[in-house]
């Protein structure tokens, strides 16, 4: 049970990290982003959750968005790249001290 909770806390509850990591590879619209997270990281974020996270990331300046026809394309910003690096460094340090 504790491991299941840990996995949830570090996947769907921290979805923003996975969103930024996928967007680091290139701009993407929300539906494709959800599919990419499932394929790459093995879990499918909920539709509403993904849109809420994208909205908050956009509001925080971590991603930018651009209308392309009927789709909104999201792109990671410089601030988003720095935040992703800081998050990865945090996880690396946690892994180091837990070994």
C-alpha positions as protocol buffer text, in pm:
chain_id: "A"
residue {
  index: 1
  type: UNK
  ca { x: 0 y: 0 z: 0 }
}
residue {
  index: 2
  type: UNK
  ca { x: 272 y: 260 z: 78 }
}
residue {
  index: 3
  type: UNK
  ca { x: 445 y: 195 z: -255 }
}
residue {
  index: 4
  type: UNK
  ca { x: 117 y: 238 z: -444 }
}
residue {
  index: 5
  type: UNK
  ca { x: 64 y: 577 z: -276 }
}
residue {
  index: 6
  type: UNK
  ca { x: 425 y: 678 z: -347 }
}
residue {
  index: 7
  type: UNK
  ca { x: 379 y: 596 z: -716 }
}
residue {
  index: 8
  type: UNK
  ca { x: 58 y: 800 z: -734 }
}
residue {
  index: 9
  type: UNK
  ca { x: 218 y: 1095 z: -557 }
}
residue {
  index: 10
  type: UNK
  ca { x: 506 y: 1090 z: -804 }
}
residue {
  index: 11
  type: UNK
  ca { x: 302 y: 1044 z: -1122 }
}
residue {
  index: 12
  type: UNK
  ca { x: -49 y: 1186 z: -1146 }
}
residue {
  index: 13
  type: UNK
  ca { x: -6 y: 1416 z: -845 }
}
residue {
  index: 14
  type: UNK
  ca { x: 313 y: 1561 z: -999 }
}
residue {
  index: 15
  type: UNK
  ca { x: 189 y: 1563 z: -1356 }
}
residue {
  index: 16
  type: UNK
  ca { x: 351 y: 1897 z: -1431 }
}
residue {
  index: 17
  type: UNK
  ca { x: 699 y: 1739 z: -1429 }
}
residue {
  index: 18
  type: UNK
  ca { x: 597 y: 1485 z: -1695 }
}
residue {
  index: 19
  type: UNK
  ca { x: 425 y: 1753 z: -1904 }
}
residue {
  index: 20
  type: UNK
  ca { x: 737 y: 1969 z: -1902 }
}
residue {
  index: 21
  type: UNK
  ca { x: 957 y: 1669 z: -1988 }
}
residue {
  index: 22
  type: UNK
  ca { x: 745 y: 1577 z: -2290 }
}
residue {
  index: 23
  type: UNK
  ca { x: 733 y: 1939 z: -2407 }
}
residue {
  index: 24
  type: UNK
  ca { x: 1111 y: 1958 z: -2378 }
}
residue {
  index: 25
  type: UNK
  ca { x: 1118 y: 1730 z: -2686 }
}
residue {
  index: 26
  type: UNK
  ca { x: 897 y: 1969 z: -2883 }
}
residue {
  index: 27
  type: UNK
  ca { x: 565 y: 2156 z: -2896 }
}
residue {
  index: 28
  type: UNK
  ca { x: 248 y: 1950 z: -2869 }
}
residue {
  index: 29
  type: UNK
  ca { x: -127 y: 1978 z: -2825 }
}
residue {
  index: 30
  type: UNK
  ca { x: -298 y: 1843 z: -2512 }
}
residue {
  index: 31
  type: UNK
  ca { x: -440 y: 1519 z: -2656 }
}
residue {
  index: 32
  type: UNK
  ca { x: -106 y: 1415 z: -2805 }
}
residue {
  index: 33
  type: UNK
  ca { x: 64 y: 1513 z: -2481 }
}
residue {
  index: 34
  type: UNK
  ca { x: -155 y: 1277 z: -2278 }
}
residue {
  index: 35
  type: UNK
  ca { x: -82 y: 993 z: -2520 }
}
residue {
  index: 36
  type: UNK
  ca { x: 292 y: 1067 z: -2507 }
}
residue {
  index: 37
  type: UNK
  ca { x: 286 y: 1053 z: -2127 }
}
residue {
  index: 38
  type: UNK
  ca { x: 111 y: 717 z: -2140 }
}
residue {
  index: 39
  type: UNK
  ca { x: 354 y: 575 z: -2394 }
}
residue {
  index: 40
  type: UNK
  ca { x: 669 y: 710 z: -2231 }
}
residue {
  index: 41
  type: UNK
  ca { x: 588 y: 697 z: -1858 }
}
residue {
  index: 42
  type: UNK
  ca { x: 321 y: 426 z: -1836 }
}
residue {
  index: 43
  type: UNK
  ca { x: 23 y: 616 z: -1698 }
}
residue {
  index: 44
  type: UNK
  ca { x: -261 y: 812 z: -1857 }
}
residue {
  index: 45
  type: UNK
  ca { x: -348 y: 1143 z: -1693 }
}
residue {
  index: 46
  type: UNK
  ca { x: -713 y: 1236 z: -1682 }
}
residue {
  index: 47
  type: UNK
  ca { x: -835 y: 1480 z: -1946 }
}
residue {
  index: 48
  type: UNK
  ca { x: -946 y: 1748 z: -1703 }
}
residue {
  index: 49
  type: UNK
  ca { x: -632 y: 1706 z: -1495 }
}
residue {
  index: 50
  type: UNK
  ca { x: -407 y: 1748 z: -1799 }
}
residue {
  index: 51
  type: UNK
  ca { x: -588 y: 2064 z: -1911 }
}
residue {
  index: 52
  type: UNK
  ca { x: -578 y: 2207 z: -1559 }
}
residue {
  index: 53
  type: UNK
  ca { x: -203 y: 2141 z: -1533 }
}
residue {
  index: 54
  type: UNK
  ca { x: -142 y: 2299 z: -1874 }
}
residue {
  index: 55
  type: UNK
  ca { x: -349 y: 2602 z: -1770 }
}
residue {
  index: 56
  type: UNK
  ca { x: -149 y: 2643 z: -1448 }
}
residue {
  index: 57
  type: UNK
  ca { x: 184 y: 2594 z: -1627 }
}
residue {
  index: 58
  type: UNK
  ca { x: 82 y: 2857 z: -1881 }
}
residue {
  index: 59
  type: UNK
  ca { x: -27 y: 3097 z: -1610 }
}
residue {
  index: 60
  type: UNK
  ca { x: 304 y: 3044 z: -1431 }
}
residue {
  index: 61
  type: UNK
  ca { x: 507 y: 3114 z: -1744 }
}
residue {
  index: 62
  type: UNK
  ca { x: 645 y: 2758 z: -1767 }
}
residue {
  index: 63
  type: UNK
  ca { x: 475 y: 2691 z: -2099 }
}
residue {
  index: 64
  type: UNK
  ca { x: 346 y: 2914 z: -2375 }
}
residue {
  index: 65
  type: UNK
  ca { x: 48 y: 2840 z: -2594 }
}
residue {
  index: 66
  type: UNK
  ca { x: -39 y: 2923 z: -2951 }
}
residue {
  index: 67
  type: UNK
  ca { x: -359 y: 2864 z: -3144 }
}
residue {
  index: 68
  type: UNK
  ca { x: -310 y: 2651 z: -3454 }
}
residue {
  index: 69
  type: UNK
  ca { x: -643 y: 2606 z: -3627 }
}
residue {
  index: 70
  type: UNK
  ca { x: -871 y: 2441 z: -3374 }
}
residue {
  index: 71
  type: UNK
  ca { x: -584 y: 2316 z: -3156 }
}
residue {
  index: 72
  type: UNK
  ca { x: -379 y: 2488 z: -2890 }
}
residue {
  index: 73
  type: UNK
  ca { x: -10 y: 2401 z: -2916 }
}
residue {
  index: 74
  type: UNK
  ca { x: 196 y: 2413 z: -2596 }
}
residue {
  index: 75
  type: UNK
  ca { x: 570 y: 2487 z: -2584 }
}
residue {
  index: 76
  type: UNK
  ca { x: 805 y: 2478 z: -2285 }
}
residue {
  index: 77
  type: UNK
  ca { x: 961 y: 2816 z: -2199 }
}
residue {
  index: 78
  type: UNK
  ca { x: 1306 y: 2894 z: -2065 }
}
residue {
  index: 79
  type: UNK
  ca { x: 1155 y: 2923 z: -1718 }
}
residue {
  index: 80
  type: UNK
  ca { x: 993 y: 2583 z: -1770 }
}
residue {
  index: 81
  type: UNK
  ca { x: 1326 y: 2428 z: -1873 }
}
residue {
  index: 82
  type: UNK
  ca { x: 1493 y: 2563 z: -1560 }
}
residue {
  index: 83
  type: UNK
  ca { x: 1210 y: 2437 z: -1339 }
}
residue {
  index: 84
  type: UNK
  ca { x: 1230 y: 2092 z: -1500 }
}
residue {
  index: 85
  type: UNK
  ca { x: 1606 y: 2081 z: -1441 }
}
residue {
  index: 86
  type: UNK
  ca { x: 1557 y: 2184 z: -1077 }
}
residue {
  index: 87
  type: UNK
  ca { x: 1294 y: 1911 z: -1033 }
}
residue {
  index: 88
  type: UNK
  ca { x: 1521 y: 1648 z: -1188 }
}
residue {
  index: 89
  type: UNK
  ca { x: 1805 y: 1761 z: -960 }
}
residue {
  index: 90
  type: UNK
  ca { x: 1570 y: 1733 z: -660 }
}
residue {
  index: 91
  type: UNK
  ca { x: 1474 y: 1376 z: -754 }
}
residue {
  index: 92
  type: UNK
  ca { x: 1838 y: 1283 z: -813 }
}
residue {
  index: 93
  type: UNK
  ca { x: 1930 y: 1411 z: -468 }
}
residue {
  index: 94
  type: UNK
  ca { x: 1638 y: 1227 z: -305 }
}
residue {
  index: 95
  type: UNK
  ca { x: 1744 y: 904 z: -478 }
}
residue {
  index: 96
  type: UNK
  ca { x: 2104 y: 957 z: -365 }
}
residue {
  index: 97
  type: UNK
  ca { x: 2019 y: 1006 z: 3 }
}
residue {
  index: 98
  type: UNK
  ca { x: 1771 y: 717 z: 8 }
}
residue {
  index: 99
  type: UNK
  ca { x: 2025 y: 458 z: -115 }
}
